[in-house]
Amino acid sequence: MAALLVLVFGSGFTGAALGAGEGKASAKPKTSQAPAVHVKLVNINTATAEELAAGRNGVGLRRAKEIVAYRQKVGRFSVTEQLTDIKGIGKKLLERNRARVVLE
């Protein structure tokens, strides 16, 4: 029996012939990269509600209309953090969209 083990292991046996590793992931690491996505920047001081809603994460038309209404009532935004003054926009939502908005 010992001679058989030496023969099997000494021959480069990988276990594949006996079904070893069936159902397991391959040894090669799989790499996946998210496709590059071009996101259009929007100026929160001049954009329409439709422009604000398009391409913003978690900002639909209703919330975009609230942004426009706030801007009309209070005036231009001086810092993006002012968006958190609007009901329904918190720090997390702001952070998800910070790279998608500009102030001009």
matplotlib code that plots the C-alpha trace (Angstrom):
import matplotlib.pyplot as plt

x = [0.0, 2.8, 4.3, 1.0, 0.9, 4.4, 3.6, 0.3, 1.8, 5.1, 3.4, 2.0, -1.5, -3.7, -6.8, -8.9, -9.2, -11.0, -13.3, -11.4, -12.3, -15.6, -18.0, -15.2, -14.1, -11.1, -7.7, -7.3, -8.5, -11.2, -10.9, -13.7, -13.7, -16.8, -17.2, -16.3, -19.4, -19.5, -21.7, -22.7, -22.0, -24.9, -24.7, -27.2, -27.5, -28.9, -30.2, -33.8, -35.6, -35.3, -31.5, -31.1, -33.0, -31.1, -28.0, -28.2, -28.2, -31.4, -32.7, -35.9, -38.0, -39.9, -36.8, -35.2, -38.3, -37.7, -34.1, -35.3, -38.0, -35.4, -33.0, -35.8, -36.8, -33.3, -31.1, -28.1, -26.2, -22.8, -21.8, -23.1, -23.7, -26.7, -28.5, -28.9, -31.2, -33.8, -36.1, -35.0, -31.4, -29.0, -25.2, -25.2, -27.2, -25.0, -21.9, -23.2, -23.8, -21.0, -19.0, -22.1, -22.8, -21.0, -21.5, -21.0]
y = [0.0, 2.4, 1.8, 2.7, 6.0, 6.9, 6.0, 8.0, 11.1, 10.8, 10.8, 14.3, 13.1, 16.1, 14.3, 15.3, 11.7, 10.8, 13.8, 15.8, 19.4, 18.9, 21.7, 23.9, 27.2, 27.0, 27.8, 30.7, 33.9, 35.6, 39.3, 41.5, 45.2, 47.3, 48.9, 52.5, 54.6, 58.2, 60.3, 63.8, 66.4, 68.7, 72.2, 72.2, 76.0, 76.0, 72.5, 71.7, 69.0, 66.7, 67.3, 66.8, 63.5, 62.1, 60.2, 61.0, 58.0, 58.0, 61.3, 60.9, 63.6, 64.3, 64.9, 66.9, 69.2, 69.7, 70.7, 73.3, 74.6, 75.0, 76.8, 79.2, 79.9, 80.2, 81.1, 79.6, 76.9, 78.0, 74.5, 71.1, 70.3, 72.6, 69.8, 68.1, 70.9, 69.3, 66.7, 63.3, 64.2, 63.0, 62.7, 59.2, 60.4, 63.4, 61.3, 58.9, 61.9, 64.3, 63.4, 64.0, 67.6, 70.9, 74.4, 77.1]
z = [0.0, 0.8, -2.6, -4.2, -2.3, -3.4, -6.9, -6.9, -5.3, -7.1, -10.5, -10.2, -9.3, -8.5, -7.2, -10.2, -11.4, -8.2, -8.3, -5.7, -5.9, -7.7, -6.9, -5.7, -7.2, -9.5, -8.1, -10.5, -8.9, -10.9, -11.3, -12.2, -12.7, -12.9, -16.3, -16.4, -16.1, -17.2, -14.9, -16.0, -13.4, -12.6, -11.2, -8.2, -8.5, -12.1, -12.8, -13.4, -11.4, -14.3, -14.6, -10.9, -10.9, -13.9, -12.9, -9.1, -6.8, -4.6, -6.0, -7.9, -9.5, -6.3, -4.3, -7.1, -7.2, -3.4, -4.2, -6.7, -4.4, -1.6, -3.9, -5.0, -1.4, 0.2, -2.7, -4.3, -2.6, -1.2, -0.1, -1.1, 2.6, 2.4, 0.6, 4.0, 5.0, 2.6, 4.1, 3.0, 2.1, 4.8, 5.0, 3.4, 0.3, 0.0, 0.1, -2.6, -4.9, -3.9, -7.1, -9.3, -8.3, -8.6, -7.4, -9.9]

ax = plt.figure().add_subplot(projection="3d")
ax.plot(x, y, z, "-o")
ax.set_aspect("equal")
plt.show()
